[in-house]
């Protein structure tokens, strides 16, 4: 079994992982950095991000206003110290992204700012309606030019390599299943390092309809949980209110910026849905908008609602939203002349692997940033376009922390011999239909653990998911690992964690709405928590 040795190992190639790697190299030019990514380097949630990055850059805005908008949206669970630090670093990290080559949209000599739901002013920096793709382009290019960042594509992590040192868990790297392009085979390799950063993105592939890339299977959360790390707030799954309704087509996100530029949600019979739903109307926080649409669909049995921006100048629409315009046109809708059919779709996990502002977990040598992590920034509901901002700030902090303490982290590293079961001792052919099992999982989550929940439905979902997990774990123990089986194993793990977190929170707060408990409760004004071992810091074990 091949061993590879690095100073820093990064899992995932979205904005969090790429920015971290670049910052590490800028601080430690002789560092050996590996980026391990499941598919192509550009396949990430970052690449799909249309909206942009929220930052205070105008004279009509202020840090206090951005902080207030974030706290108001977060349902009482945001960590104000974390929010303040992230927000106050906003202008600086925008400058750093520009320094790495990101070309944001400009108006005259200034950055063009737009507005999204929950924001009281225009503060979202963007690159047309393909902000994430532009960020990926620039950061991947910068990584390729660095000379000491090595990218390993088509590689899926099986698990963290951990050991115990005086009762403290230490991470010494990862075990990886890699495609061997030369003979189309797969092999397991060990990536050993004193520092491992998880930037694996989200988990919304647990739902049938979602806006995430196919690789968003909760891998980082699942492997960290198996290693004994604390997971928090997974009950808060954000459903984006406006994904294009196009049966038979891949889910296509309609950016919240469309409503920021004047788009309005309508019922099929022409009623404006958000008129009485919230004081911000169409710019209400996402949880409010998603529930309003969900109620309309259930009340009327309609398959979708409408998002209309056709009252705006057609040239403005084409110039501001060229990608959305072209894609909708391909699907048969001219958004300059007619409304867009839309439905809510699973979009973002506000919970994840619990870290501090430096991305540090309770496992020595293990760090995390981006959607996989839970710093306390988002609380019970993420404010639009705060996610990329948080990812960059935490990745920068993590780079500073891991480089400054690199020698100490090297001392912590356990040079234990890792024993993995040889592939040839396991069955080569799967005993279960992985595709069918995965379909059962996503159907269960969509039907029973969606936008509006109940204790009865969650208990029913738990019974079904626990059964699928047992089947999957048995299969994993007896069969040579494959990409599909590893992803299924991670999906059933995070699905179970979402349900257990939801059952613990007997209230409605932010993105978690329970029919049985429709009001907020002071008793639950704290983060949920799950861990494989008893932890006094967790509200839920």
ZABA-293173 format. One record per residue (C-alpha): z negated, x negated, y; residue number from 1. Coordinates in Angstrom, 3 decimals. Layout:
% residues N
REC|zz|xx|yy|n
REC|Z|X|Y|NUM
...
//
This chain:
% residues 541
REC|zz|xx|yy|n
REC|0.000|0.000|0.000|1
REC|1.115|-1.556|3.263|2
REC|-1.417|-2.253|6.011|3
REC|-0.435|-2.512|9.668|4
REC|-2.883|-3.934|12.215|5
REC|-2.941|-2.961|15.885|6
REC|-5.328|-3.149|18.831|7
REC|-4.725|0.488|19.771|8
REC|-3.254|3.320|17.691|9
REC|-2.015|6.480|19.422|10
REC|-1.226|9.617|17.411|11
REC|1.281|11.818|19.246|12
REC|4.024|11.175|21.806|13
REC|3.452|13.790|24.514|14
REC|2.297|13.066|28.052|15
REC|-1.283|12.239|26.971|16
REC|-0.346|9.636|24.371|17
REC|2.496|8.036|26.320|18
REC|0.501|7.754|29.544|19
REC|-2.482|6.291|27.656|20
REC|-0.298|3.651|25.989|21
REC|1.263|2.642|29.310|22
REC|-2.114|2.420|31.034|23
REC|-3.528|0.277|28.193|24
REC|-0.621|-2.161|28.502|25
REC|-0.995|-2.316|32.276|26
REC|-4.679|-3.254|31.853|27
REC|-4.247|-5.486|28.787|28
REC|-0.712|-6.945|28.745|29
REC|-1.234|-8.697|25.400|30
REC|-2.288|-5.491|23.601|31
REC|-0.546|-4.421|20.402|32
REC|-0.089|-0.651|20.663|33
REC|1.322|1.713|18.029|34
REC|2.448|5.260|18.762|35
REC|2.685|7.341|15.583|36
REC|4.642|10.568|15.982|37
REC|5.627|13.236|13.462|38
REC|9.266|13.783|14.332|39
REC|11.385|12.438|17.169|40
REC|9.479|10.886|20.041|41
REC|10.510|13.633|22.486|42
REC|9.444|16.556|20.263|43
REC|6.225|17.658|21.940|44
REC|4.644|20.463|23.934|45
REC|5.073|18.284|27.032|46
REC|8.839|18.349|26.533|47
REC|8.784|22.161|26.616|48
REC|6.599|22.476|29.708|49
REC|8.647|24.242|32.365|50
REC|6.136|24.872|35.142|51
REC|4.618|21.611|36.324|52
REC|1.402|19.842|37.296|53
REC|-1.177|21.329|39.642|54
REC|-2.389|18.953|42.355|55
REC|-3.672|19.189|45.916|56
REC|-0.844|17.779|48.034|57
REC|-0.449|20.079|51.046|58
REC|-2.377|20.535|54.288|59
REC|-2.964|24.210|53.454|60
REC|-4.734|23.260|50.198|61
REC|-8.015|21.494|49.393|62
REC|-9.912|20.109|46.417|63
REC|-12.540|22.819|46.857|64
REC|-9.899|25.542|46.683|65
REC|-8.315|24.102|43.524|66
REC|-11.767|23.740|41.951|67
REC|-12.634|27.340|42.844|68
REC|-9.384|28.669|41.344|69
REC|-10.056|26.726|38.133|70
REC|-13.655|27.940|37.854|71
REC|-12.692|31.547|38.633|72
REC|-10.099|31.446|35.875|73
REC|-12.395|29.738|33.339|74
REC|-14.721|32.682|32.729|75
REC|-17.964|30.833|33.455|76
REC|-17.461|28.112|30.825|77
REC|-15.781|25.340|32.816|78
REC|-17.806|22.161|33.304|79
REC|-17.751|21.888|37.102|80
REC|-18.265|18.106|37.077|81
REC|-15.245|17.692|34.831|82
REC|-13.153|20.080|36.925|83
REC|-14.057|18.220|40.111|84
REC|-13.163|14.825|38.674|85
REC|-9.824|16.009|37.298|86
REC|-8.850|17.838|40.491|87
REC|-9.828|14.966|42.787|88
REC|-7.712|12.550|40.736|89
REC|-4.669|14.824|41.001|90
REC|-2.816|13.223|43.929|91
REC|-3.364|9.727|42.521|92
REC|-1.954|10.483|39.073|93
REC|1.077|12.233|40.577|94
REC|1.792|8.969|42.416|95
REC|1.362|7.048|39.155|96
REC|3.795|9.331|37.319|97
REC|6.321|8.797|40.104|98
REC|5.695|5.056|39.705|99
REC|6.619|5.357|36.024|100
REC|9.909|6.934|37.042|101
REC|9.264|10.694|37.009|102
REC|11.624|12.431|39.437|103
REC|9.907|15.551|40.751|104
REC|11.781|18.142|42.797|105
REC|11.678|17.572|46.551|106
REC|12.199|19.640|49.653|107
REC|13.384|17.422|52.489|108
REC|11.061|14.382|52.322|109
REC|8.169|16.097|50.554|110
REC|7.460|17.136|46.991|111
REC|8.434|20.767|46.415|112
REC|5.390|22.857|45.531|113
REC|5.423|26.209|43.776|114
REC|2.725|28.712|42.806|115
REC|1.678|30.135|39.454|116
REC|-0.822|32.705|38.196|117
REC|-4.429|32.201|39.292|118
REC|-3.565|29.748|42.084|119
REC|-4.406|30.840|45.615|120
REC|-1.815|28.532|47.229|121
REC|1.349|26.628|46.319|122
REC|0.257|23.428|44.565|123
REC|2.377|23.020|41.413|124
REC|4.562|19.916|41.397|125
REC|7.666|20.418|39.261|126
REC|11.040|19.004|38.253|127
REC|13.222|22.098|38.485|128
REC|12.254|24.280|35.527|129
REC|12.241|21.366|33.059|130
REC|9.214|19.423|34.286|131
REC|7.983|18.391|30.852|132
REC|11.383|17.110|29.777|133
REC|11.614|14.938|32.884|134
REC|8.103|13.537|32.336|135
REC|8.913|12.752|28.693|136
REC|12.140|11.025|29.704|137
REC|10.442|8.771|32.224|138
REC|7.394|7.865|30.131|139
REC|9.418|7.220|26.955|140
REC|11.710|4.960|28.943|141
REC|8.729|3.085|30.400|142
REC|7.245|2.649|26.912|143
REC|10.531|1.286|25.545|144
REC|10.635|-1.289|28.353|145
REC|7.027|-2.429|27.911|146
REC|7.742|-4.824|25.053|147
REC|4.402|-4.316|23.286|148
REC|4.399|-0.592|22.447|149
REC|5.846|0.117|19.005|150
REC|6.969|3.665|18.160|151
REC|6.763|4.963|14.580|152
REC|8.775|8.187|14.271|153
REC|8.899|10.654|11.377|154
REC|5.334|9.739|10.420|155
REC|2.574|12.250|9.728|156
REC|-1.102|11.288|9.617|157
REC|-2.942|12.297|6.454|158
REC|-6.483|11.575|7.641|159
REC|-8.662|9.326|9.752|160
REC|-10.024|6.199|8.044|161
REC|-13.775|6.401|8.552|162
REC|-16.958|4.830|7.244|163
REC|-20.664|5.022|8.043|164
REC|-22.484|2.257|9.928|165
REC|-26.256|2.760|10.253|166
REC|-25.746|6.507|10.075|167
REC|-22.992|6.491|12.708|168
REC|-19.429|7.393|11.718|169
REC|-16.856|4.764|12.696|170
REC|-13.078|5.293|12.792|171
REC|-11.037|2.261|11.747|172
REC|-7.572|3.799|11.895|173
REC|-5.372|6.310|10.092|174
REC|-3.551|6.817|6.808|175
REC|0.061|7.782|7.404|176
REC|2.842|9.337|5.327|177
REC|6.091|7.778|6.559|178
REC|9.743|8.532|5.873|179
REC|11.575|5.567|4.419|180
REC|15.041|5.960|5.907|181
REC|16.583|3.305|3.659|182
REC|16.188|5.279|0.425|183
REC|15.110|8.709|1.737|184
REC|11.658|8.340|0.158|185
REC|8.139|8.703|1.535|186
REC|5.336|6.157|1.425|187
REC|1.722|5.919|2.561|188
REC|0.772|3.181|5.004|189
REC|-2.523|2.290|6.675|190
REC|-2.635|1.741|10.433|191
REC|-5.861|-0.168|11.086|192
REC|-7.270|-0.458|14.589|193
REC|-10.600|-0.541|16.438|194
REC|-9.282|2.208|18.749|195
REC|-7.577|5.446|17.682|196
REC|-6.486|7.993|20.298|197
REC|-5.534|11.486|19.140|198
REC|-2.972|13.145|21.412|199
REC|-1.518|15.484|18.815|200
REC|-1.110|18.552|21.004|201
REC|-1.872|22.132|20.058|202
REC|-2.192|24.500|17.127|203
REC|-0.243|27.629|17.998|204
REC|1.996|27.372|14.939|205
REC|-0.848|29.308|13.258|206
REC|0.810|32.367|14.859|207
REC|4.175|33.909|13.964|208
REC|5.324|34.082|17.572|209
REC|4.500|31.060|19.720|210
REC|5.999|28.858|22.410|211
REC|5.008|25.562|20.764|212
REC|7.262|23.020|19.054|213
REC|7.316|23.179|15.251|214
REC|5.020|20.137|15.045|215
REC|2.078|21.907|16.783|216
REC|0.080|22.485|13.587|217
REC|-3.397|21.481|14.774|218
REC|-3.290|18.125|12.995|219
REC|-5.673|16.221|15.266|220
REC|-8.289|18.960|15.279|221
REC|-8.130|19.366|11.504|222
REC|-8.389|15.666|10.661|223
REC|-11.194|15.108|13.188|224
REC|-13.109|18.087|11.785|225
REC|-12.751|16.712|8.270|226
REC|-14.164|13.405|9.534|227
REC|-17.239|15.152|10.950|228
REC|-16.367|15.447|14.649|229
REC|-17.481|18.452|16.693|230
REC|-14.949|21.151|17.525|231
REC|-15.573|23.568|20.400|232
REC|-14.184|26.800|21.889|233
REC|-11.317|27.364|19.456|234
REC|-11.674|31.119|19.894|235
REC|-9.954|30.746|23.274|236
REC|-6.247|30.768|22.408|237
REC|-4.047|31.452|25.402|238
REC|-1.111|33.797|24.927|239
REC|1.593|33.196|27.494|240
REC|2.457|36.625|28.942|241
REC|6.198|36.074|29.172|242
REC|8.212|34.753|26.266|243
REC|11.744|36.114|26.123|244
REC|12.167|38.938|23.631|245
REC|15.198|37.905|21.584|246
REC|14.920|38.899|17.908|247
REC|16.423|36.323|15.582|248
REC|16.329|33.579|18.225|249
REC|13.851|30.750|18.721|250
REC|11.007|31.721|21.061|251
REC|11.911|30.821|24.638|252
REC|9.234|30.613|27.322|253
REC|9.849|32.206|30.727|254
REC|7.837|30.067|33.123|255
REC|5.007|31.595|35.113|256
REC|6.780|30.104|38.122|257
REC|9.245|33.018|37.885|258
REC|6.383|35.315|38.909|259
REC|5.266|32.652|41.393|260
REC|8.638|33.004|43.114|261
REC|8.452|36.808|43.262|262
REC|9.195|38.065|39.759|263
REC|7.479|41.358|38.821|264
REC|6.499|42.826|35.466|265
REC|7.751|46.347|34.742|266
REC|7.545|48.889|31.977|267
REC|10.754|50.091|30.374|268
REC|10.595|53.212|32.553|269
REC|10.270|51.183|35.758|270
REC|6.498|51.151|36.462|271
REC|5.085|47.952|37.976|272
REC|2.497|46.958|35.374|273
REC|0.277|44.648|37.425|274
REC|-0.005|46.827|40.528|275
REC|-3.448|48.196|39.593|276
REC|-4.434|45.673|36.909|277
REC|-5.708|42.868|39.180|278
REC|-6.033|42.013|42.851|279
REC|-3.526|39.170|42.418|280
REC|-1.111|41.602|40.753|281
REC|1.690|39.619|39.042|282
REC|-0.088|36.343|39.790|283
REC|-3.254|37.355|37.953|284
REC|-4.678|34.901|35.370|285
REC|-2.805|34.799|32.098|286
REC|-5.450|36.552|30.013|287
REC|-5.324|39.590|32.298|288
REC|-1.525|39.697|32.315|289
REC|-1.253|39.248|28.534|290
REC|-3.765|42.023|27.810|291
REC|-2.034|44.350|30.275|292
REC|1.292|43.819|28.500|293
REC|-0.356|44.127|25.077|294
REC|-1.874|47.483|26.074|295
REC|1.466|48.728|27.408|296
REC|3.208|47.821|24.161|297
REC|0.561|49.545|22.065|298
REC|0.401|52.646|24.284|299
REC|4.161|53.174|24.439|300
REC|5.218|51.602|21.104|301
REC|7.778|49.614|23.085|302
REC|8.938|46.295|21.662|303
REC|8.895|44.502|25.017|304
REC|8.377|44.892|28.765|305
REC|10.546|43.613|31.627|306
REC|10.236|40.736|34.094|307
REC|12.463|41.269|37.117|308
REC|13.460|38.655|39.696|309
REC|16.966|40.020|40.292|310
REC|15.980|41.173|43.799|311
REC|15.949|37.511|44.908|312
REC|19.085|35.729|46.106|313
REC|21.257|34.829|43.114|314
REC|21.941|31.280|44.317|315
REC|18.217|30.701|44.808|316
REC|17.529|31.876|41.244|317
REC|20.216|29.615|39.768|318
REC|19.020|26.644|41.803|319
REC|15.297|27.125|41.156|320
REC|15.556|28.105|37.474|321
REC|18.783|26.579|36.134|322
REC|17.526|26.150|32.559|323
REC|15.985|29.621|32.370|324
REC|19.115|31.163|33.909|325
REC|21.437|29.387|31.454|326
REC|19.316|30.142|28.383|327
REC|18.843|33.808|29.238|328
REC|22.578|34.090|29.892|329
REC|23.215|32.610|26.452|330
REC|20.931|35.299|25.007|331
REC|22.842|38.012|26.881|332
REC|20.746|38.519|30.042|333
REC|21.939|37.605|33.548|334
REC|18.621|37.250|35.388|335
REC|20.353|37.434|38.786|336
REC|21.428|40.994|37.979|337
REC|18.990|42.421|35.417|338
REC|15.380|42.070|34.256|339
REC|14.356|39.799|31.382|340
REC|12.874|41.409|28.230|341
REC|9.537|39.646|27.571|342
REC|6.520|39.725|25.233|343
REC|3.300|37.663|25.051|344
REC|3.396|34.668|22.728|345
REC|0.709|32.199|21.524|346
REC|0.877|29.255|23.892|347
REC|-2.179|26.994|24.370|348
REC|-5.549|26.200|22.789|349
REC|-8.301|25.867|25.390|350
REC|-10.691|24.544|22.749|351
REC|-10.404|21.485|20.554|352
REC|-12.039|18.210|19.629|353
REC|-15.095|17.765|21.839|354
REC|-14.870|14.739|24.143|355
REC|-16.311|13.434|27.374|356
REC|-14.217|12.638|30.454|357
REC|-13.277|9.270|28.953|358
REC|-11.811|11.036|25.930|359
REC|-14.611|9.666|23.759|360
REC|-15.752|11.619|20.708|361
REC|-19.000|11.222|18.807|362
REC|-17.162|9.058|16.243|363
REC|-17.063|5.401|17.282|364
REC|-13.547|4.206|17.959|365
REC|-12.091|7.731|18.079|366
REC|-10.790|9.124|21.360|367
REC|-8.688|12.169|22.243|368
REC|-6.769|13.542|25.216|369
REC|-4.418|16.404|25.965|370
REC|-4.448|19.800|24.303|371
REC|-6.182|18.475|21.166|372
REC|-9.311|17.709|23.223|373
REC|-11.978|19.950|24.790|374
REC|-13.458|18.266|27.852|375
REC|-14.824|21.389|29.560|376
REC|-11.939|21.571|32.035|377
REC|-10.425|24.884|30.964|378
REC|-13.439|26.940|29.930|379
REC|-12.550|30.342|28.515|380
REC|-9.095|30.480|30.125|381
REC|-6.812|27.697|31.373|382
REC|-5.507|27.863|34.924|383
REC|-1.730|27.445|34.859|384
REC|-0.428|23.853|35.140|385
REC|-3.908|22.312|34.866|386
REC|-3.210|21.046|31.340|387
REC|-0.794|18.221|32.186|388
REC|-3.100|17.176|35.014|389
REC|-6.114|17.002|32.698|390
REC|-4.118|15.112|30.055|391
REC|-3.105|12.381|32.489|392
REC|-6.547|11.979|34.067|393
REC|-8.385|11.814|30.729|394
REC|-5.793|9.427|29.276|395
REC|-6.230|7.144|32.277|396
REC|-10.017|7.245|31.862|397
REC|-9.686|6.598|28.131|398
REC|-7.500|3.564|28.775|399
REC|-10.037|2.126|31.211|400
REC|-12.873|2.782|28.757|401
REC|-11.211|1.423|25.629|402
REC|-9.841|-1.705|27.302|403
REC|-13.155|-2.539|29.017|404
REC|-15.072|-2.063|25.753|405
REC|-12.396|-3.400|23.421|406
REC|-14.431|-6.361|22.118|407
REC|-17.405|-4.100|21.402|408
REC|-15.166|-1.595|19.618|409
REC|-13.742|-4.437|17.519|410
REC|-17.274|-5.303|16.424|411
REC|-17.867|-1.679|15.415|412
REC|-14.707|-1.544|13.318|413
REC|-15.502|-1.339|9.632|414
REC|-13.294|-3.678|7.604|415
REC|-13.853|-1.665|4.452|416
REC|-11.278|-1.477|1.731|417
REC|-9.702|1.939|1.841|418
REC|-9.030|3.508|-1.524|419
REC|-6.460|6.273|-1.652|420
REC|-5.217|7.993|-4.780|421
REC|-1.844|6.577|-5.721|422
REC|1.046|8.979|-5.301|423
REC|2.377|8.270|-8.790|424
REC|-0.856|9.580|-10.303|425
REC|-0.249|12.987|-8.783|426
REC|2.252|15.684|-9.642|427
REC|5.517|15.350|-7.763|428
REC|6.374|19.034|-7.694|429
REC|4.259|21.550|-5.791|430
REC|2.608|24.346|-7.758|431
REC|2.630|26.727|-4.797|432
REC|5.322|28.092|-2.542|433
REC|4.350|26.303|0.665|434
REC|6.746|28.291|2.865|435
REC|5.450|31.607|1.521|436
REC|1.803|30.533|1.881|437
REC|2.419|29.464|5.467|438
REC|4.094|32.789|6.220|439
REC|1.047|34.640|4.829|440
REC|-1.184|32.569|7.096|441
REC|0.770|33.188|10.298|442
REC|1.156|36.894|9.525|443
REC|-2.616|37.216|9.024|444
REC|-3.395|35.411|12.269|445
REC|-0.873|37.406|14.301|446
REC|-1.990|40.782|12.974|447
REC|-5.765|40.230|12.877|448
REC|-6.616|37.398|15.323|449
REC|-4.355|38.152|18.280|450
REC|-4.849|39.040|21.948|451
REC|-7.304|41.893|21.258|452
REC|-9.737|41.408|18.352|453
REC|-12.478|43.208|16.469|454
REC|-15.224|42.040|14.144|455
REC|-13.746|44.020|11.258|456
REC|-10.309|42.474|11.686|457
REC|-11.741|38.968|12.046|458
REC|-13.786|39.341|8.847|459
REC|-10.709|40.554|7.017|460
REC|-8.737|37.591|8.365|461
REC|-11.473|35.162|7.325|462
REC|-11.402|36.411|3.738|463
REC|-7.621|35.972|3.562|464
REC|-7.584|32.532|5.220|465
REC|-10.455|31.189|3.103|466
REC|-8.495|32.137|-0.003|467
REC|-5.397|30.346|1.315|468
REC|-7.482|27.284|2.201|469
REC|-8.911|27.021|-1.314|470
REC|-5.435|27.262|-2.822|471
REC|-4.096|24.667|-0.377|472
REC|-6.943|22.180|-0.917|473
REC|-6.521|22.433|-4.690|474
REC|-2.827|21.757|-4.270|475
REC|-3.478|18.805|-1.943|476
REC|-5.889|17.271|-4.465|477
REC|-3.403|17.446|-7.331|478
REC|0.003|16.931|-5.709|479
REC|1.616|14.000|-3.939|480
REC|1.437|14.697|-0.178|481
REC|4.475|15.947|1.691|482
REC|5.042|16.785|5.354|483
REC|5.017|20.498|4.529|484
REC|1.811|20.351|2.487|485
REC|-0.040|18.230|5.063|486
REC|0.900|20.669|7.833|487
REC|-0.173|23.661|5.727|488
REC|-3.516|22.000|5.015|489
REC|-4.112|21.455|8.727|490
REC|-2.992|24.974|9.657|491
REC|-5.383|26.703|7.255|492
REC|-8.196|24.478|8.539|493
REC|-7.692|25.339|12.209|494
REC|-7.042|29.009|11.423|495
REC|-10.428|29.238|9.726|496
REC|-12.088|27.462|12.666|497
REC|-10.512|29.884|15.166|498
REC|-11.775|32.889|13.204|499
REC|-15.311|31.538|12.705|500
REC|-15.543|30.704|16.399|501
REC|-14.381|34.210|17.269|502
REC|-16.924|35.833|14.964|503
REC|-19.729|33.868|16.594|504
REC|-18.784|34.943|20.134|505
REC|-19.936|38.573|20.213|506
REC|-18.662|39.313|23.697|507
REC|-15.423|39.450|25.652|508
REC|-14.845|36.445|27.881|509
REC|-11.615|34.916|29.152|510
REC|-9.033|34.754|26.391|511
REC|-11.372|36.133|23.732|512
REC|-11.422|39.938|23.926|513
REC|-13.473|41.875|21.351|514
REC|-13.159|45.658|21.147|515
REC|-16.687|45.824|19.688|516
REC|-18.157|43.817|22.579|517
REC|-15.991|44.540|25.653|518
REC|-18.356|42.956|28.218|519
REC|-19.483|39.405|28.933|520
REC|-22.966|38.467|27.726|521
REC|-25.271|35.860|29.283|522
REC|-26.358|34.996|25.744|523
REC|-22.900|33.567|25.101|524
REC|-22.434|31.704|28.383|525
REC|-22.084|28.433|26.448|526
REC|-19.513|26.615|24.388|527
REC|-19.100|27.488|20.740|528
REC|-19.186|24.607|18.289|529
REC|-18.220|23.812|14.709|530
REC|-18.910|20.706|12.680|531
REC|-18.935|19.805|9.002|532
REC|-22.451|18.476|9.384|533
REC|-25.475|19.978|11.165|534
REC|-25.541|19.136|14.842|535
REC|-28.190|20.259|17.324|536
REC|-25.572|20.189|20.077|537
REC|-23.489|22.848|18.420|538
REC|-24.100|26.513|19.052|539
REC|-22.355|27.280|15.778|540
REC|-22.415|25.321|12.514|541
//
